[in-house]
Amino acid sequence: MSVRVETEKETGVALVTLDQPEKHNAIDLGMASQLSDAWRQFRFDDAVRAVVVTGAGGKAFCTGIDRSVDVPQPSSPYSIDDPLIAIGPKANDLWKPVIAAVEGMACGGAFYLLGESEFVVASREATFFDPHTTYGMVSAYETIYLAQRMPYGEVARIALMGTAERTSARRAYETGLVSELTEPGGALDAALGCARTIASYPTEAVQGTVRAVWAAREGARGQAVAHAPQLIALGNVPPERQAERFEGRGRGRGGYRLR
């Protein structure tokens, strides 16, 4: 299984781990299905009262969609199939609190998971970026999720600078994406500590609070998401041109700036 689920029965905390470190925890179709299944199973498991999601290996939380995945698309710009649209807890109607623990890189489709978590704990060495525009793709869902947490200018910069720049954990903390910074290797323990505290409270009150906080931003998010498929279909360059740009990675592009 490329998604591991472990449960602490004594505390009521579940740990969901993306377990493909050799691919920086990039998500393939099997992982996407496993994530969706895990969130939906938690809905019926009263022993689970809080969840932590993280990535294995320490080098990356998640780097989005696995580029080897083939997702055939309809020809109409008004219809698009997004393989990551249902990988988050809210997309699966789970209202138990979810905390993300980030070590290393978090980029692209990782923001589907971070955006549907209640808050993010990150190592001081974590970095955040969105490579879409570099490779000729529209950053739509990712920026929508980020815009729920960060100022407009920060979101626009992350999305438009692509692979040329990465946001440091410190900057992510200063601008609202991250709620707590830890020493390297400490994000998971800190997130689990928060989850254990929350899980000790009456779950009815906790879930109601999660739903209330999400409701405060759900309207704007829902309207924006309605436009995302068409923007992607109209703005993405053809797959062969995307492939050319991916093949050029590391040749003549230089490094990236950390801010």
VEXDREN-2710 file (C-alpha; in Angstrom, 1 decimal):
% VEXDREN-2710
k/r/px/py/pz
1/MET/0.0/0.0/0.0
2/SER/1.4/3.4/-1.0
3/VAL/-0.8/5.1/1.7
4/ARG/-0.3/3.8/5.2
5/VAL/-3.0/4.2/7.9
6/GLU/-2.2/3.6/11.5
7/THR/-4.4/4.3/14.5
8/GLU/-3.6/4.9/18.1
9/LYS/-6.5/3.3/19.9
10/GLU/-5.7/4.8/23.3
11/THR/-5.7/8.4/21.9
12/GLY/-8.2/8.2/19.0
13/VAL/-5.6/9.6/16.6
14/ALA/-5.1/8.2/13.1
15/LEU/-1.9/8.8/11.1
16/VAL/-2.1/8.8/7.3
17/THR/1.2/8.5/5.5
18/LEU/1.9/9.0/1.8
19/ASP/4.5/6.3/1.4
20/GLN/6.3/6.6/-2.0
21/PRO/9.4/8.4/-0.9
22/GLU/11.3/7.3/-3.9
23/LYS/9.0/9.5/-6.0
24/HIS/8.8/12.3/-3.4
25/ASN/5.3/11.0/-2.4
26/ALA/3.9/12.0/-5.8
27/ILE/0.3/10.7/-6.1
28/ASP/-0.7/8.1/-8.7
29/LEU/-4.2/7.0/-9.3
30/GLY/-3.9/4.1/-6.8
31/MET/-2.8/6.5/-4.1
32/ALA/-5.6/8.9/-4.9
33/SER/-8.2/6.1/-4.5
34/GLN/-6.6/5.0/-1.2
35/LEU/-6.7/8.5/0.2
36/SER/-10.3/8.9/-0.7
37/ASP/-11.1/5.5/0.8
38/ALA/-9.3/6.3/4.0
39/TRP/-11.1/9.6/4.6
40/ARG/-14.5/7.9/3.9
41/GLN/-13.7/5.0/6.3
42/PHE/-12.9/7.5/9.1
43/ARG/-16.4/8.8/8.8
44/PHE/-17.7/5.5/10.1
45/ASP/-14.9/4.8/12.7
46/ASP/-15.9/6.4/16.0
47/ALA/-12.6/5.3/17.5
48/VAL/-10.9/7.9/15.3
49/ARG/-11.4/11.4/16.5
50/ALA/-8.5/13.3/14.9
51/VAL/-6.1/12.6/12.0
52/VAL/-2.6/13.6/11.0
53/VAL/-1.4/13.4/7.4
54/THR/2.2/13.4/6.4
55/GLY/4.7/12.1/3.8
56/ALA/7.4/9.4/4.3
57/GLY/11.1/9.8/3.8
58/GLY/11.6/13.4/5.1
59/LYS/12.5/14.8/1.7
60/ALA/9.0/15.7/0.6
61/PHE/5.5/15.8/2.0
62/CYS/4.1/15.5/-1.5
63/THR/5.0/16.8/-4.9
64/GLY/1.5/16.5/-6.5
65/ILE/0.4/14.2/-9.3
66/ASP/2.8/11.5/-10.5
67/ARG/3.7/12.6/-14.0
68/SER/3.6/9.0/-15.3
69/VAL/-0.2/8.9/-14.7
70/ASP/-2.3/8.9/-17.8
71/VAL/-5.6/10.7/-17.3
72/PRO/-7.5/10.9/-20.6
73/GLN/-9.5/14.0/-21.0
74/PRO/-12.7/14.9/-23.0
75/SER/-12.2/17.3/-25.8
76/SER/-14.7/19.8/-24.4
77/PRO/-13.2/22.7/-22.5
78/TYR/-16.2/22.6/-20.3
79/SER/-15.4/19.1/-19.0
80/ILE/-12.2/18.0/-17.3
81/ASP/-11.4/15.1/-15.0
82/ASP/-9.1/16.0/-12.2
83/PRO/-7.5/12.9/-10.6
84/LEU/-6.7/14.7/-7.3
85/ILE/-10.1/16.4/-6.8
86/ALA/-11.2/13.8/-4.2
87/ILE/-7.9/13.2/-2.3
88/GLY/-8.8/15.5/0.6
89/PRO/-10.9/14.9/3.7
90/LYS/-13.5/17.6/3.0
91/ALA/-14.1/16.3/-0.5
92/ASN/-15.1/13.0/1.2
93/ASP/-17.4/14.7/3.7
94/LEU/-15.1/14.0/6.7
95/TRP/-15.4/16.6/9.4
96/LYS/-13.0/15.2/11.9
97/PRO/-10.0/17.5/12.3
98/VAL/-7.0/16.8/10.1
99/ILE/-3.5/18.3/10.8
100/ALA/-0.8/18.2/8.1
101/ALA/2.8/17.6/9.1
102/VAL/5.3/18.8/6.5
103/GLU/9.0/17.9/6.1
104/GLY/10.8/18.8/2.9
105/MET/9.0/19.9/-0.2
106/ALA/5.3/20.5/-0.6
107/CYS/4.3/21.6/-4.1
108/GLY/1.6/21.4/-6.7
109/GLY/-1.1/18.9/-5.9
110/ALA/0.1/18.8/-2.3
111/PHE/-2.0/21.9/-1.7
112/TYR/-5.2/19.8/-2.2
113/LEU/-4.3/18.1/1.1
114/LEU/-2.9/21.1/2.9
115/GLY/-5.9/23.2/1.8
116/GLU/-8.3/20.7/3.3
117/SER/-6.4/20.3/6.6
118/GLU/-7.4/22.4/9.6
119/PHE/-3.8/23.6/10.0
120/VAL/-0.2/22.8/9.0
121/VAL/2.8/22.1/11.1
122/ALA/6.1/22.3/9.3
123/SER/9.8/21.8/9.8
124/ARG/11.9/24.9/9.5
125/GLU/13.6/23.3/6.5
126/ALA/10.3/22.7/4.6
127/THR/9.6/24.6/1.3
128/PHE/6.5/25.3/-0.7
129/PHE/6.1/26.1/-4.4
130/ASP/3.8/25.5/-7.3
131/PRO/5.5/24.4/-10.6
132/HIS/2.4/24.6/-12.9
133/THR/3.1/27.8/-14.9
134/THR/6.7/26.7/-15.5
135/TYR/5.5/23.7/-17.4
136/GLY/2.6/25.4/-19.2
137/MET/-0.2/24.5/-16.9
138/VAL/-2.8/26.6/-15.2
139/SER/-2.6/26.6/-11.4
140/ALA/-6.3/26.7/-10.5
141/TYR/-7.3/24.4/-7.7
142/GLU/-3.9/24.9/-5.9
143/THR/-4.2/28.7/-5.9
144/ILE/-7.9/28.5/-4.8
145/TYR/-6.8/26.5/-1.8
146/LEU/-3.9/28.7/-1.0
147/ALA/-6.1/31.8/-1.3
148/GLN/-8.2/30.6/1.6
149/ARG/-5.1/30.9/3.9
150/MET/-2.7/33.5/2.5
151/PRO/-2.8/37.1/1.2
152/TYR/-3.5/37.5/-2.5
153/GLY/0.0/38.8/-3.4
154/GLU/1.6/35.8/-1.7
155/VAL/-0.6/33.3/-3.5
156/ALA/0.0/35.1/-6.9
157/ARG/3.7/35.1/-6.3
158/ILE/3.9/31.3/-5.5
159/ALA/1.7/30.5/-8.5
160/LEU/3.4/32.8/-11.0
161/MET/7.1/32.3/-10.1
162/GLY/6.8/28.5/-10.7
163/THR/10.0/26.5/-10.1
164/ALA/12.2/29.7/-10.0
165/GLU/11.3/30.3/-6.4
166/ARG/10.4/28.4/-3.3
167/THR/8.7/29.8/-0.2
168/SER/10.6/29.0/3.0
169/ALA/8.8/27.6/6.0
170/ARG/9.5/30.8/7.8
171/ARG/7.7/32.9/5.1
172/ALA/4.9/30.4/5.0
173/TYR/4.5/30.8/8.7
174/GLU/4.5/34.6/8.5
175/THR/1.8/34.6/5.8
176/GLY/-0.6/32.1/7.3
177/LEU/0.0/28.9/5.5
178/VAL/1.8/27.3/8.4
179/SER/0.7/27.5/12.0
180/GLU/3.7/26.1/13.8
181/LEU/7.4/25.7/12.9
182/THR/9.5/22.9/14.4
183/GLU/13.1/21.8/14.2
184/PRO/13.9/19.4/11.3
185/GLY/12.3/16.1/11.9
186/GLY/9.9/17.4/14.5
187/ALA/6.8/18.2/12.5
188/LEU/5.2/14.9/12.9
189/ASP/5.6/14.7/16.7
190/ALA/4.3/18.3/17.0
191/ALA/1.2/17.5/14.8
192/LEU/0.5/14.3/16.7
193/GLY/0.7/16.2/20.0
194/CYS/-1.9/18.7/18.8
195/ALA/-4.1/15.8/17.4
196/ARG/-4.0/14.0/20.7
197/THR/-5.1/17.1/22.6
198/ILE/-8.0/17.7/20.2
199/ALA/-9.0/14.0/20.2
200/SER/-9.4/14.2/24.0
201/TYR/-12.3/16.7/23.6
202/PRO/-15.9/15.7/23.0
203/THR/-16.0/14.8/19.3
204/GLU/-19.4/16.3/18.6
205/ALA/-18.2/19.7/19.6
206/VAL/-14.9/19.3/17.7
207/GLN/-16.6/18.2/14.4
208/GLY/-19.1/21.0/14.7
209/THR/-16.3/23.5/15.1
210/VAL/-14.5/22.1/12.0
211/ARG/-17.6/22.4/10.0
212/ALA/-18.3/26.0/11.2
213/VAL/-14.7/27.1/10.3
214/TRP/-15.0/25.5/6.9
215/ALA/-18.4/27.1/6.3
216/ALA/-16.9/30.6/6.8
217/ARG/-14.9/30.2/3.5
218/GLU/-16.8/27.5/1.6
219/GLY/-19.0/29.9/-0.4
220/ALA/-16.1/31.8/-2.0
221/ARG/-14.1/28.5/-2.5
222/GLY/-17.1/26.8/-4.2
223/GLN/-17.6/29.6/-6.6
224/ALA/-13.9/29.7/-7.6
225/VAL/-13.7/25.9/-8.0
226/ALA/-16.7/26.0/-10.4
227/HIS/-14.5/28.0/-12.8
228/ALA/-11.3/25.9/-12.4
229/PRO/-12.0/23.1/-14.9
230/GLN/-12.6/25.5/-17.8
231/LEU/-9.6/27.6/-16.9
232/ILE/-7.4/24.6/-16.9
233/ALA/-8.9/23.2/-20.2
234/LEU/-8.5/26.6/-21.9
235/GLY/-5.1/27.6/-20.5
236/ASN/-3.0/24.4/-20.4
237/VAL/-0.6/24.0/-23.3
238/PRO/-1.0/20.7/-25.2
239/PRO/0.5/17.6/-23.4
240/GLU/3.3/17.3/-25.9
241/ARG/4.5/20.9/-25.1
242/GLN/4.2/20.2/-21.4
243/ALA/6.4/17.1/-21.9
244/GLU/9.0/19.1/-23.7
245/ARG/9.2/21.6/-20.8
246/PHE/9.5/18.7/-18.3
247/GLU/12.3/17.2/-20.3
248/GLY/14.1/20.5/-20.1
249/ARG/14.2/20.4/-16.3
250/GLY/17.7/21.0/-14.9
251/ARG/19.1/22.1/-18.3
252/GLY/19.7/25.8/-18.6
253/ARG/17.2/26.8/-16.0
254/GLY/19.5/27.4/-13.2
255/GLY/18.5/26.9/-9.5
256/TYR/15.8/28.4/-7.5
257/ARG/15.6/31.3/-5.1
258/LEU/14.5/30.6/-1.5
259/ARG/12.6/33.4/0.1
END
